[in-house]
Amino acid sequence: MQIEAGRLTADDVKARREADEPHSPVVRFGLDKPLRLDAGVDLRGLQIAYQTYGEPNADRTNAILVCHALTGDQHVANVNPVTGKPGWWETLVGPGKPVDTERFFVICANVLGGCMGTTGPSSTNPATGHPYGLEMPVVTIRDMVNAQAMLLDHLGIERLFCVAGGSMGGMQVLQWAASYPERVFCALPIATAARHSAQNIAFHEVGRQAVMADPDWCGGAYLAQGLAPHRGLAVARMAAHITYMSDQGLHRKFGRRLQDRVLPTFGFDADFQVESYLRHQGESFVQRFDANSYLYVTRAMDYFDLAADYDGVLANAFRASKTRFCVASFTSDWLFTSADSRAIVHALNASGASVSYAEIESDKGHDAFLLEEPVLFDIARGFLDSAARALGLPPARPR
Amino acid sequence: MVHRDRTLDESAVRSQGGRVDLVVVAEMVAPGSRVLDVGSGDGDLLDLLATTRGCDARGIELSREGVNAGVARGLAIVQGDADVDLAHYPDDSFDYVILSQTLQATRRPRWVLEQMLRIGRHAVVSFPNFGHWRSRIDLLIDGRMPVTDNMPYAWYETPNIHFCTIRDFVALVETVDARMERAVALDSSGHRVRVNMPWWVWNLLGEQAVFLLSRK
């Protein structure tokens, strides 16, 4: 298998249409309601694509905002309109699930800089009528959160019952708790960190360089040329995907087994199952994700260092916070390690906030937060149930 | 076996085979206070403190199973190692810091006790008394390390690496210059040893001891 170079495919066109005309609800803010970005510029004509599940209660106090990770989107618990696959967190979110859509009003928005309907580099720039490309200002995790706050204002949600998310979603959870403490009753940051590590910035840089080294990237203006840097983006995804798994997990899943052959070919075809798997991951990713979005969103993660905004003391970010936190990490996650989560927990302890922390045994690496992990579900359910009791929300319907 | 007694009635707990020591600990904690339980297991004491004393009760627990069970019950428990993590808590952040049946399993009991008195205005410590007459007989007559209901492990697999007697603990309290506010010893049937007895009697008859300490 070889990743195809060159022209935009029908899938590309379908995926790119999502950028301006998503399948989900979308709110378009007028040019008079710009979003002030950390980069120091105003983003005008902001649009936010989002999905909701369940119903708000009479007081509108039962809303849970789910924040997605680097390559996720707003389709948490419905069939994805681009891939046709189930929602990315259907294990956790749905009727009777820990994030129970019969009880809670669940909201998820595509992040700022994304490519599924919220303003990002593949969106049409209202000032030019063409896709932004690199004219899109660089965005941060805080910009993403501020955009989500505009969405909540639009939806009439004054205060969230909970903000939940893993990985980059967890960064948004922490930023929410720091920026809008009075709007967050409880917070569930999973497999995340309060700052992106040097190692993780390094991995992101490899991915970006792979994209930018692809001649079809065209200095970021590939859409105007009818091209897409599929080969570079696929390599970026392949490299990143390794970091989402663990050594043991890869070994358990693939070992050194060969792909559809009994002997090696003494060539550079995908002899090993693990190679074939990675190529498949790369190939399917490029059909749904915009290369420039990959640059922007990875950059936002790189810039994330919550303590830096609070005199270098993370505890100051949560000073006097009344938010209840539940932090979780996975033993084999070497991308967002338990040490990263412990640093968050120590800061929360130092600030006097109420915090639970569970380190969950798993060999599935960073990806564990998206997979079937019953211990995570039990913890999330117990945490949300007790927080709901404390807030006076009615108990779950007995099953 | 997990006891989930949510009562401070000692005789009721005793007759049901529950943990009387937890009741004694809970009684020493003022209602409505902020409490940190170090070595909180699966959260029975936290639950008892929250439901019967209205406390803002939080825990630290080393075992993942304990943490998972407790958090799934909706309790605020942090997975961590008391021997290390207590250093991260600020001064005076709790009214009470509790160490229930955990002192003997810490690597640095003195350091842990000092940290408790730094983090909390009060410390409550309960532990099995190695000076209990039955332990002494095991050692003296049989020449074997004692194994009892409170200390159920054989010497080669016990997590309890720092056993002490009631008198040893009283000496440690003096060493760290803490004030002893209250002390209770429970005999092997879970009854309190009479208060007006001298230390050596407590040390002989008390199978478990619970101390309420404060900073001088």
Interface residues (C-beta under 8 A of the other chain):
Chain A: R324 C326 R342 V345 H346 N349 A350 G352 S354 V355 S356 Y357 A358 E359 I360 E361 V375 D378 I379 R381 G382 F383 D385 S386 A387 R389
Chain B: D56 R58 R64 V67 N68 V71 A72 R73 G74 L75 A76 I77 V78 Q79 G80 D85 H88 Y89 P90 S93
